[in-house]
Amino acid sequence: MKLIPFNHTWPYEKQMGEIYFATCPYCSTENVLTHMSEEALQKVKDKIKHRLNMPCCFKTMTILEADDDYFWTNERLR
Ligand SMILES: [Zn+2]
């Protein structure tokens, strides 16, 4: 498995079945609610790539995998 550098990660929050970001990595909007379903989250945890469209700035985050706290993407976010 190819290691993804930590600067390609971004933390997410899950609450009441909704997935959101405390801050958008692209435009710094706070408390961004995504349209990502729990099913989609489970798929990225199984390393199935997911393209997430940010509702705040319409950027697309390509998520390669996820753990319980972070999305691991194909680009440098920090
Ligand atoms: Zn944004």
PDB file of the backbone (N, CA, C, O) and the ligand in Angstrom, with CONECT records:
HET     ZN  A 101       1
ATOM      1  N   MET A   1       0.832  -1.200   0.000  1.00  0.00           N
ATOM      2  CA  MET A   1       0.000   0.000   0.000  1.00  0.00           C
ATOM      3  C   MET A   1       0.865   1.248   0.000  1.00  0.00           C
ATOM      4  O   MET A   1       1.843   1.342   0.741  1.00  0.00           O
ATOM      5  N   LYS A   2       0.494   2.197  -0.835  1.00  0.00           N
ATOM      6  CA  LYS A   2       1.202   3.468  -0.902  1.00  0.00           C
ATOM      7  C   LYS A   2       0.823   4.304   0.316  1.00  0.00           C
ATOM      8  O   LYS A   2      -0.357   4.436   0.642  1.00  0.00           O
ATOM      9  N   LEU A   3       1.813   4.858   0.975  1.00  0.00           N
ATOM     10  CA  LEU A   3       1.527   5.681   2.152  1.00  0.00           C
ATOM     11  C   LEU A   3       1.108   7.091   1.732  1.00  0.00           C
ATOM     12  O   LEU A   3       1.745   7.713   0.882  1.00  0.00           O
ATOM     13  N   ILE A   4       0.056   7.571   2.324  1.00  0.00           N
ATOM     14  CA  ILE A   4      -0.413   8.924   2.043  1.00  0.00           C
ATOM     15  C   ILE A   4       0.177   9.842   3.105  1.00  0.00           C
ATOM     16  O   ILE A   4       0.032   9.584   4.300  1.00  0.00           O
ATOM     17  N   PRO A   5       0.850  10.926   2.671  1.00  0.00           N
ATOM     18  CA  PRO A   5       1.429  11.825   3.681  1.00  0.00           C
ATOM     19  C   PRO A   5       0.357  12.506   4.525  1.00  0.00           C
ATOM     20  O   PRO A   5      -0.758  12.748   4.063  1.00  0.00           O
ATOM     21  N   PHE A   6       0.718  12.808   5.770  1.00  0.00           N
ATOM     22  CA  PHE A   6      -0.263  13.371   6.704  1.00  0.00           C
ATOM     23  C   PHE A   6      -0.770  14.747   6.252  1.00  0.00           C
ATOM     24  O   PHE A   6      -1.884  15.142   6.597  1.00  0.00           O
ATOM     25  N   ASN A   7       0.052  15.478   5.476  1.00  0.00           N
ATOM     26  CA  ASN A   7      -0.435  16.786   5.022  1.00  0.00           C
ATOM     27  C   ASN A   7      -1.498  16.670   3.922  1.00  0.00           C
ATOM     28  O   ASN A   7      -2.019  17.679   3.448  1.00  0.00           O
ATOM     29  N   HIS A   8      -1.806  15.461   3.530  1.00  0.00           N
ATOM     30  CA  HIS A   8      -2.913  15.220   2.596  1.00  0.00           C
ATOM     31  C   HIS A   8      -4.204  14.842   3.331  1.00  0.00           C
ATOM     32  O   HIS A   8      -5.187  14.438   2.710  1.00  0.00           O
ATOM     33  N   THR A   9      -4.187  14.977   4.634  1.00  0.00           N
ATOM     34  CA  THR A   9      -5.375  14.587   5.402  1.00  0.00           C
ATOM     35  C   THR A   9      -6.167  15.810   5.841  1.00  0.00           C
ATOM     36  O   THR A   9      -5.648  16.924   5.910  1.00  0.00           O
ATOM     37  N   TRP A  10      -7.438  15.565   6.134  1.00  0.00           N
ATOM     38  CA  TRP A  10      -8.264  16.642   6.683  1.00  0.00           C
ATOM     39  C   TRP A  10      -9.243  16.018   7.676  1.00  0.00           C
ATOM     40  O   TRP A  10      -9.880  15.014   7.358  1.00  0.00           O
ATOM     41  N   PRO A  11      -9.375  16.593   8.869  1.00  0.00           N
ATOM     42  CA  PRO A  11     -10.286  16.003   9.858  1.00  0.00           C
ATOM     43  C   PRO A  11     -11.755  16.277   9.528  1.00  0.00           C
ATOM     44  O   PRO A  11     -12.106  17.351   9.039  1.00  0.00           O
ATOM     45  N   TYR A  12     -12.582  15.312   9.797  1.00  0.00           N
ATOM     46  CA  TYR A  12     -14.030  15.505   9.632  1.00  0.00           C
ATOM     47  C   TYR A  12     -14.721  15.161  10.942  1.00  0.00           C
ATOM     48  O   TYR A  12     -14.146  14.526  11.826  1.00  0.00           O
ATOM     49  N   GLU A  13     -15.956  15.594  11.039  1.00  0.00           N
ATOM     50  CA  GLU A  13     -16.768  15.318  12.221  1.00  0.00           C
ATOM     51  C   GLU A  13     -18.012  14.580  11.768  1.00  0.00           C
ATOM     52  O   GLU A  13     -18.518  14.793  10.666  1.00  0.00           O
ATOM     53  N   LYS A  14     -18.490  13.716  12.634  1.00  0.00           N
ATOM     54  CA  LYS A  14     -19.732  13.016  12.325  1.00  0.00           C
ATOM     55  C   LYS A  14     -20.679  13.217  13.495  1.00  0.00           C
ATOM     56  O   LYS A  14     -20.337  12.929  14.642  1.00  0.00           O
ATOM     57  N   GLN A  15     -21.863  13.710  13.198  1.00  0.00           N
ATOM     58  CA  GLN A  15     -22.826  13.950  14.262  1.00  0.00           C
ATOM     59  C   GLN A  15     -24.227  13.689  13.731  1.00  0.00           C
ATOM     60  O   GLN A  15     -24.600  14.218  12.684  1.00  0.00           O
ATOM     61  N   MET A  16     -24.989  12.900  14.424  1.00  0.00           N
ATOM     62  CA  MET A  16     -26.365  12.571  14.047  1.00  0.00           C
ATOM     63  C   MET A  16     -26.464  12.105  12.587  1.00  0.00           C
ATOM     64  O   MET A  16     -27.406  12.451  11.875  1.00  0.00           O
ATOM     65  N   GLY A  17     -25.477  11.316  12.160  1.00  0.00           N
ATOM     66  CA  GLY A  17     -25.505  10.784  10.803  1.00  0.00           C
ATOM     67  C   GLY A  17     -25.076  11.764   9.728  1.00  0.00           C
ATOM     68  O   GLY A  17     -25.058  11.420   8.546  1.00  0.00           O
ATOM     69  N   GLU A  18     -24.727  12.996  10.129  1.00  0.00           N
ATOM     70  CA  GLU A  18     -24.265  14.002   9.170  1.00  0.00           C
ATOM     71  C   GLU A  18     -22.761  14.114   9.262  1.00  0.00           C
ATOM     72  O   GLU A  18     -22.176  13.992  10.338  1.00  0.00           O
ATOM     73  N   ILE A  19     -22.137  14.349   8.109  1.00  0.00           N
ATOM     74  CA  ILE A  19     -20.690  14.495   8.085  1.00  0.00           C
ATOM     75  C   ILE A  19     -20.371  15.938   7.743  1.00  0.00           C
ATOM     76  O   ILE A  19     -20.844  16.483   6.746  1.00  0.00           O
ATOM     77  N   TYR A  20     -19.562  16.538   8.587  1.00  0.00           N
ATOM     78  CA  TYR A  20     -19.214  17.931   8.309  1.00  0.00           C
ATOM     79  C   TYR A  20     -17.771  18.222   8.683  1.00  0.00           C
ATOM     80  O   TYR A  20     -17.108  17.447   9.372  1.00  0.00           O
ATOM     81  N   PHE A  21     -17.306  19.379   8.198  1.00  0.00           N
ATOM     82  CA  PHE A  21     -15.960  19.844   8.496  1.00  0.00           C
ATOM     83  C   PHE A  21     -16.036  21.038   9.420  1.00  0.00           C
ATOM     84  O   PHE A  21     -16.871  21.922   9.230  1.00  0.00           O
ATOM     85  N   ALA A  22     -15.174  21.072  10.418  1.00  0.00           N
ATOM     86  CA  ALA A  22     -15.096  22.254  11.285  1.00  0.00           C
ATOM     87  C   ALA A  22     -14.655  23.456  10.452  1.00  0.00           C
ATOM     88  O   ALA A  22     -15.100  24.582  10.675  1.00  0.00           O
ATOM     89  N   THR A  23     -13.769  23.193   9.484  1.00  0.00           N
ATOM     90  CA  THR A  23     -13.307  24.250   8.575  1.00  0.00           C
ATOM     91  C   THR A  23     -13.080  23.641   7.194  1.00  0.00           C
ATOM     92  O   THR A  23     -12.577  22.524   7.077  1.00  0.00           O
ATOM     93  N   CYS A  24     -13.449  24.370   6.162  1.00  0.00           N
ATOM     94  CA  CYS A  24     -13.160  23.920   4.787  1.00  0.00           C
ATOM     95  C   CYS A  24     -11.678  24.150   4.495  1.00  0.00           C
ATOM     96  O   CYS A  24     -11.171  25.240   4.759  1.00  0.00           O
ATOM     97  N   PRO A  25     -10.970  23.153   3.956  1.00  0.00           N
ATOM     98  CA  PRO A  25      -9.545  23.335   3.662  1.00  0.00           C
ATOM     99  C   PRO A  25      -9.290  24.283   2.503  1.00  0.00           C
ATOM    100  O   PRO A  25      -8.170  24.769   2.345  1.00  0.00           O
ATOM    101  N   TYR A  26     -10.296  24.556   1.696  1.00  0.00           N
ATOM    102  CA  TYR A  26     -10.105  25.384   0.493  1.00  0.00           C
ATOM    103  C   TYR A  26     -10.470  26.845   0.716  1.00  0.00           C
ATOM    104  O   TYR A  26      -9.759  27.740   0.260  1.00  0.00           O
ATOM    105  N   CYS A  27     -11.577  27.093   1.415  1.00  0.00           N
ATOM    106  CA  CYS A  27     -12.045  28.478   1.537  1.00  0.00           C
ATOM    107  C   CYS A  27     -12.199  28.923   2.987  1.00  0.00           C
ATOM    108  O   CYS A  27     -12.596  30.058   3.249  1.00  0.00           O
ATOM    109  N   SER A  28     -11.885  28.024   3.941  1.00  0.00           N
ATOM    110  CA  SER A  28     -11.909  28.352   5.374  1.00  0.00           C
ATOM    111  C   SER A  28     -13.296  28.633   5.956  1.00  0.00           C
ATOM    112  O   SER A  28     -13.400  29.143   7.071  1.00  0.00           O
ATOM    113  N   THR A  29     -14.350  28.312   5.227  1.00  0.00           N
ATOM    114  CA  THR A  29     -15.695  28.405   5.795  1.00  0.00           C
ATOM    115  C   THR A  29     -15.789  27.464   6.990  1.00  0.00           C
ATOM    116  O   THR A  29     -15.252  26.356   6.961  1.00  0.00           O
ATOM    117  N   GLU A  30     -16.467  27.905   8.028  1.00  0.00           N
ATOM    118  CA  GLU A  30     -16.593  27.073   9.224  1.00  0.00           C
ATOM    119  C   GLU A  30     -17.890  26.277   9.226  1.00  0.00           C
ATOM    120  O   GLU A  30     -18.896  26.691   8.650  1.00  0.00           O
ATOM    121  N   ASN A  31     -17.841  25.112   9.895  1.00  0.00           N
ATOM    122  CA  ASN A  31     -19.003  24.227  10.024  1.00  0.00           C
ATOM    123  C   ASN A  31     -19.682  23.930   8.685  1.00  0.00           C
ATOM    124  O   ASN A  31     -20.851  24.250   8.472  1.00  0.00           O
ATOM    125  N   VAL A  32     -18.917  23.315   7.801  1.00  0.00           N
ATOM    126  CA  VAL A  32     -19.430  22.981   6.477  1.00  0.00           C
ATOM    127  C   VAL A  32     -20.087  21.605   6.524  1.00  0.00           C
ATOM    128  O   VAL A  32     -19.432  20.592   6.769  1.00  0.00           O
ATOM    129  N   LEU A  33     -21.384  21.597   6.284  1.00  0.00           N
ATOM    130  CA  LEU A  33     -22.116  20.339   6.235  1.00  0.00           C
ATOM    131  C   LEU A  33     -21.972  19.759   4.835  1.00  0.00           C
ATOM    132  O   LEU A  33     -22.285  20.421   3.846  1.00  0.00           O
ATOM    133  N   THR A  34     -21.498  18.519   4.757  1.00  0.00           N
ATOM    134  CA  THR A  34     -21.320  17.893   3.436  1.00  0.00           C
ATOM    135  C   THR A  34     -22.597  17.142   3.065  1.00  0.00           C
ATOM    136  O   THR A  34     -23.496  16.967   3.887  1.00  0.00           O
ATOM    137  N   HIS A  35     -22.653  16.713   1.831  1.00  0.00           N
ATOM    138  CA  HIS A  35     -23.784  15.895   1.389  1.00  0.00           C
ATOM    139  C   HIS A  35     -23.394  14.422   1.385  1.00  0.00           C
ATOM    140  O   HIS A  35     -24.046  13.593   0.750  1.00  0.00           O
ATOM    141  N   MET A  36     -22.333  14.117   2.097  1.00  0.00           N
ATOM    142  CA  MET A  36     -21.837  12.747   2.093  1.00  0.00           C
ATOM    143  C   MET A  36     -22.707  11.861   2.999  1.00  0.00           C
ATOM    144  O   MET A  36     -23.019  12.228   4.132  1.00  0.00           O
ATOM    145  N   SER A  37     -23.083  10.711   2.486  1.00  0.00           N
ATOM    146  CA  SER A  37     -23.905   9.794   3.282  1.00  0.00           C
ATOM    147  C   SER A  37     -23.018   8.889   4.134  1.00  0.00           C
ATOM    148  O   SER A  37     -21.819   8.763   3.882  1.00  0.00           O
ATOM    149  N   GLU A  38     -23.613   8.270   5.132  1.00  0.00           N
ATOM    150  CA  GLU A  38     -22.861   7.314   5.951  1.00  0.00           C
ATOM    151  C   GLU A  38     -22.399   6.137   5.103  1.00  0.00           C
ATOM    152  O   GLU A  38     -21.342   5.554   5.347  1.00  0.00           O
ATOM    153  N   GLU A  39     -23.208   5.799   4.104  1.00  0.00           N
ATOM    154  CA  GLU A  39     -22.847   4.715   3.195  1.00  0.00           C
ATOM    155  C   GLU A  39     -21.579   5.080   2.415  1.00  0.00           C
ATOM    156  O   GLU A  39     -20.684   4.252   2.250  1.00  0.00           O
ATOM    157  N   ALA A  40     -21.513   6.318   1.942  1.00  0.00           N
ATOM    158  CA  ALA A  40     -20.327   6.783   1.219  1.00  0.00           C
ATOM    159  C   ALA A  40     -19.115   6.802   2.147  1.00  0.00           C
ATOM    160  O   ALA A  40     -18.004   6.466   1.736  1.00  0.00           O
ATOM    161  N   LEU A  41     -19.335   7.192   3.390  1.00  0.00           N
ATOM    162  CA  LEU A  41     -18.239   7.192   4.361  1.00  0.00           C
ATOM    163  C   LEU A  41     -17.715   5.771   4.563  1.00  0.00           C
ATOM    164  O   LEU A  41     -16.505   5.549   4.616  1.00  0.00           O
ATOM    165  N   GLN A  42     -18.622   4.830   4.674  1.00  0.00           N
ATOM    166  CA  GLN A  42     -18.200   3.440   4.855  1.00  0.00           C
ATOM    167  C   GLN A  42     -17.386   2.961   3.658  1.00  0.00           C
ATOM    168  O   GLN A  42     -16.422   2.210   3.809  1.00  0.00           O
ATOM    169  N   LYS A  43     -17.788   3.407   2.462  1.00  0.00           N
ATOM    170  CA  LYS A  43     -17.045   3.000   1.259  1.00  0.00           C
ATOM    171  C   LYS A  43     -15.622   3.549   1.258  1.00  0.00           C
ATOM    172  O   LYS A  43     -14.682   2.823   0.933  1.00  0.00           O
ATOM    173  N   VAL A  44     -15.451   4.827   1.620  1.00  0.00           N
ATOM    174  CA  VAL A  44     -14.076   5.350   1.634  1.00  0.00           C
ATOM    175  C   VAL A  44     -13.253   4.679   2.735  1.00  0.00           C
ATOM    176  O   VAL A  44     -12.037   4.532   2.608  1.00  0.00           O
ATOM    177  N   LYS A  45     -13.924   4.277   3.812  1.00  0.00           N
ATOM    178  CA  LYS A  45     -13.192   3.516   4.834  1.00  0.00           C
ATOM    179  C   LYS A  45     -12.720   2.176   4.269  1.00  0.00           C
ATOM    180  O   LYS A  45     -11.720   1.619   4.720  1.00  0.00           O
ATOM    181  N   ASP A  46     -13.446   1.672   3.284  1.00  0.00           N
ATOM    182  CA  ASP A  46     -13.036   0.455   2.593  1.00  0.00           C
ATOM    183  C   ASP A  46     -12.127   0.768   1.392  1.00  0.00           C
ATOM    184  O   ASP A  46     -11.884  -0.087   0.540  1.00  0.00           O
ATOM    185  N   LYS A  47     -11.627   2.027   1.347  1.00  0.00           N
ATOM    186  CA  LYS A  47     -10.681   2.484   0.324  1.00  0.00           C
ATOM    187  C   LYS A  47     -11.281   2.548  -1.076  1.00  0.00           C
ATOM    188  O   LYS A  47     -10.589   2.330  -2.071  1.00  0.00           O
ATOM    189  N   ILE A  48     -12.561   2.846  -1.139  1.00  0.00           N
ATOM    190  CA  ILE A  48     -13.175   3.108  -2.437  1.00  0.00           C
ATOM    191  C   ILE A  48     -13.225   4.620  -2.600  1.00  0.00           C
ATOM    192  O   ILE A  48     -13.861   5.327  -1.819  1.00  0.00           O
ATOM    193  N   LYS A  49     -12.538   5.100  -3.636  1.00  0.00           N
ATOM    194  CA  LYS A  49     -12.370   6.536  -3.849  1.00  0.00           C
ATOM    195  C   LYS A  49     -13.714   7.257  -3.962  1.00  0.00           C
ATOM    196  O   LYS A  49     -14.657   6.756  -4.574  1.00  0.00           O
ATOM    197  N   HIS A  50     -13.776   8.444  -3.359  1.00  0.00           N
ATOM    198  CA  HIS A  50     -15.019   9.218  -3.374  1.00  0.00           C
ATOM    199  C   HIS A  50     -14.697  10.676  -3.686  1.00  0.00           C
ATOM    200  O   HIS A  50     -13.785  11.261  -3.101  1.00  0.00           O
ATOM    201  N   ARG A  51     -15.454  11.253  -4.610  1.00  0.00           N
ATOM    202  CA  ARG A  51     -15.290  12.679  -4.900  1.00  0.00           C
ATOM    203  C   ARG A  51     -16.362  13.447  -4.149  1.00  0.00           C
ATOM    204  O   ARG A  51     -17.558  13.260  -4.373  1.00  0.00           O
ATOM    205  N   LEU A  52     -15.912  14.308  -3.261  1.00  0.00           N
ATOM    206  CA  LEU A  52     -16.833  15.081  -2.421  1.00  0.00           C
ATOM    207  C   LEU A  52     -16.844  16.526  -2.905  1.00  0.00           C
ATOM    208  O   LEU A  52     -15.810  17.195  -2.919  1.00  0.00           O
ATOM    209  N   ASN A  53     -18.016  16.997  -3.299  1.00  0.00           N
ATOM    210  CA  ASN A  53     -18.144  18.390  -3.719  1.00  0.00           C
ATOM    211  C   ASN A  53     -18.430  19.246  -2.496  1.00  0.00           C
ATOM    212  O   ASN A  53     -19.383  19.000  -1.757  1.00  0.00           O
ATOM    213  N   MET A  54     -17.602  20.240  -2.297  1.00  0.00           N
ATOM    214  CA  MET A  54     -17.776  21.119  -1.153  1.00  0.00           C
ATOM    215  C   MET A  54     -18.935  22.076  -1.440  1.00  0.00           C
ATOM    216  O   MET A  54     -18.931  22.750  -2.471  1.00  0.00           O
ATOM    217  N   PRO A  55     -19.920  22.146  -0.552  1.00  0.00           N
ATOM    218  CA  PRO A  55     -21.067  23.020  -0.813  1.00  0.00           C
ATOM    219  C   PRO A  55     -20.719  24.498  -0.686  1.00  0.00           C
ATOM    220  O   PRO A  55     -21.433  25.348  -1.217  1.00  0.00           O
ATOM    221  N   CYS A  56     -19.627  24.814   0.011  1.00  0.00           N
ATOM    222  CA  CYS A  56     -19.273  26.211   0.267  1.00  0.00           C
ATOM    223  C   CYS A  56     -18.593  26.859  -0.936  1.00  0.00           C
ATOM    224  O   CYS A  56     -18.920  27.992  -1.291  1.00  0.00           O
ATOM    225  N   CYS A  57     -17.656  26.159  -1.566  1.00  0.00           N
ATOM    226  CA  CYS A  57     -16.847  26.786  -2.617  1.00  0.00           C
ATOM    227  C   CYS A  57     -16.793  25.940  -3.882  1.00  0.00           C
ATOM    228  O   CYS A  57     -16.080  26.280  -4.827  1.00  0.00           O
ATOM    229  N   PHE A  58     -17.553  24.825  -3.906  1.00  0.00           N
ATOM    230  CA  PHE A  58     -17.667  23.976  -5.092  1.00  0.00           C
ATOM    231  C   PHE A  58     -16.362  23.333  -5.523  1.00  0.00           C
ATOM    232  O   PHE A  58     -16.233  22.896  -6.667  1.00  0.00           O
ATOM    233  N   LYS A  59     -15.394  23.272  -4.620  1.00  0.00           N
ATOM    234  CA  LYS A  59     -14.187  22.511  -4.909  1.00  0.00           C
ATOM    235  C   LYS A  59     -14.516  21.026  -4.741  1.00  0.00           C
ATOM    236  O   LYS A  59     -15.450  20.660  -4.026  1.00  0.00           O
ATOM    237  N   THR A  60     -13.749  20.200  -5.397  1.00  0.00           N
ATOM    238  CA  THR A  60     -13.947  18.764  -5.271  1.00  0.00           C
ATOM    239  C   THR A  60     -12.770  18.143  -4.533  1.00  0.00           C
ATOM    240  O   THR A  60     -11.618  18.260  -4.950  1.00  0.00           O
ATOM    241  N   MET A  61     -13.087  17.484  -3.433  1.00  0.00           N
ATOM    242  CA  MET A  61     -12.066  16.776  -2.666  1.00  0.00           C
ATOM    243  C   MET A  61     -12.114  15.309  -3.080  1.00  0.00           C
ATOM    244  O   MET A  61     -13.155  14.659  -2.993  1.00  0.00           O
ATOM    245  N   THR A  62     -10.974  14.802  -3.529  1.00  0.00           N
ATOM    246  CA  THR A  62     -10.925  13.386  -3.881  1.00  0.00           C
ATOM    247  C   THR A  62     -10.414  12.615  -2.677  1.00  0.00           C
ATOM    248  O   THR A  62      -9.236  12.689  -2.325  1.00  0.00           O
ATOM    249  N   ILE A  63     -11.312  11.879  -2.055  1.00  0.00           N
ATOM    250  CA  ILE A  63     -10.973  11.148  -0.836  1.00  0.00           C
ATOM    251  C   ILE A  63     -10.572   9.732  -1.228  1.00  0.00           C
ATOM    252  O   ILE A  63     -11.339   9.002  -1.857  1.00  0.00           O
ATOM    253  N   LEU A  64      -9.378   9.368  -0.849  1.00  0.00           N
ATOM    254  CA  LEU A  64      -8.863   8.037  -1.210  1.00  0.00           C
ATOM    255  C   LEU A  64      -9.216   6.999  -0.160  1.00  0.00           C
ATOM    256  O   LEU A  64      -9.512   5.846  -0.473  1.00  0.00           O
ATOM    257  N   GLU A  65      -9.177   7.434   1.094  1.00  0.00           N
ATOM    258  CA  GLU A  65      -9.603   6.557   2.173  1.00  0.00           C
ATOM    259  C   GLU A  65      -9.893   7.395   3.408  1.00  0.00           C
ATOM    260  O   GLU A  65      -9.636   8.599   3.431  1.00  0.00           O
ATOM    261  N   ALA A  66     -10.429   6.747   4.429  1.00  0.00           N
ATOM    262  CA  ALA A  66     -10.793   7.466   5.646  1.00  0.00           C
ATOM    263  C   ALA A  66     -10.560   6.571   6.854  1.00  0.00           C
ATOM    264  O   ALA A  66     -10.633   5.345   6.779  1.00  0.00           O
ATOM    265  N   ASP A  67     -10.276   7.237   7.976  1.00  0.00           N
ATOM    266  CA  ASP A  67     -10.335   6.512   9.247  1.00  0.00           C
ATOM    267  C   ASP A  67     -11.437   7.188  10.065  1.00  0.00           C
ATOM    268  O   ASP A  67     -12.280   7.883   9.497  1.00  0.00           O
ATOM    269  N   ASP A  68     -11.445   7.003  11.360  1.00  0.00           N
ATOM    270  CA  ASP A  68     -12.552   7.548  12.151  1.00  0.00           C
ATOM    271  C   ASP A  68     -12.467   9.061  12.353  1.00  0.00           C
ATOM    272  O   ASP A  68     -13.424   9.684  12.811  1.00  0.00           O
ATOM    273  N   ASP A  69     -11.327   9.646  12.013  1.00  0.00           N
ATOM    274  CA  ASP A  69     -11.145  11.079  12.239  1.00  0.00           C
ATOM    275  C   ASP A  69     -10.775  11.875  10.996  1.00  0.00           C
ATOM    276  O   ASP A  69     -11.084  13.063  10.894  1.00  0.00           O
ATOM    277  N   TYR A  70     -10.109  11.213  10.048  1.00  0.00           N
ATOM    278  CA  TYR A  70      -9.534  11.930   8.913  1.00  0.00           C
ATOM    279  C   TYR A  70      -9.936  11.338   7.579  1.00  0.00           C
ATOM    280  O   TYR A  70     -10.144  10.133   7.433  1.00  0.00           O
ATOM    281  N   PHE A  71     -10.036  12.247   6.599  1.00  0.00           N
ATOM    282  CA  PHE A  71     -10.072  11.829   5.206  1.00  0.00           C
ATOM    283  C   PHE A  71      -8.654  11.923   4.673  1.00  0.00           C
ATOM    284  O   PHE A  71      -7.926  12.866   4.984  1.00  0.00           O
ATOM    285  N   TRP A  72      -8.270  10.952   3.876  1.00  0.00           N
ATOM    286  CA  TRP A  72      -6.953  10.924   3.254  1.00  0.00           C
ATOM    287  C   TRP A  72      -7.164  11.184   1.770  1.00  0.00           C
ATOM    288  O   TRP A  72      -7.836  10.408   1.090  1.00  0.00           O
ATOM    289  N   THR A  73      -6.592  12.277   1.265  1.00  0.00           N
ATOM    290  CA  THR A  73      -6.897  12.727  -0.096  1.00  0.00           C
ATOM    291  C   THR A  73      -5.674  12.637  -1.004  1.00  0.00           C
ATOM    292  O   THR A  73      -4.591  12.236  -0.578  1.00  0.00           O
ATOM    293  N   ASN A  74      -5.873  13.022  -2.274  1.00  0.00           N
ATOM    294  CA  ASN A  74      -4.791  12.960  -3.252  1.00  0.00           C
ATOM    295  C   ASN A  74      -4.079  14.286  -3.410  1.00  0.00           C
ATOM    296  O   ASN A  74      -3.316  14.466  -4.359  1.00  0.00           O
ATOM    297  N   GLU A  75      -4.312  15.220  -2.501  1.00  0.00           N
ATOM    298  CA  GLU A  75      -3.660  16.526  -2.636  1.00  0.00           C
ATOM    299  C   GLU A  75      -3.237  17.054  -1.273  1.00  0.00           C
ATOM    300  O   GLU A  75      -3.721  16.613  -0.231  1.00  0.00           O
ATOM    301  N   ARG A  76      -2.324  18.007  -1.316  1.00  0.00           N
ATOM    302  CA  ARG A  76      -1.842  18.604  -0.082  1.00  0.00           C
ATOM    303  C   ARG A  76      -2.875  19.615   0.417  1.00  0.00           C
ATOM    304  O   ARG A  76      -3.262  20.525  -0.315  1.00  0.00           O
ATOM    305  N   LEU A  77      -3.312  19.454   1.648  1.00  0.00           N
ATOM    306  CA  LEU A  77      -4.369  20.323   2.188  1.00  0.00           C
ATOM    307  C   LEU A  77      -3.865  21.219   3.313  1.00  0.00           C
ATOM    308  O   LEU A  77      -4.571  22.142   3.721  1.00  0.00           O
ATOM    309  N   ARG A  78      -2.665  20.969   3.822  1.00  0.00           N
ATOM    310  CA  ARG A  78      -2.162  21.797   4.906  1.00  0.00           C
ATOM    311  C   ARG A  78      -0.690  22.133   4.730  1.00  0.00           C
ATOM    312  O   ARG A  78      -0.111  22.828   5.565  1.00  0.00           O
TER     313      ARG A  78
HETATM  314 ZN    ZN A 101     -15.060  25.692   0.891  1.00  0.00          ZN2+
END
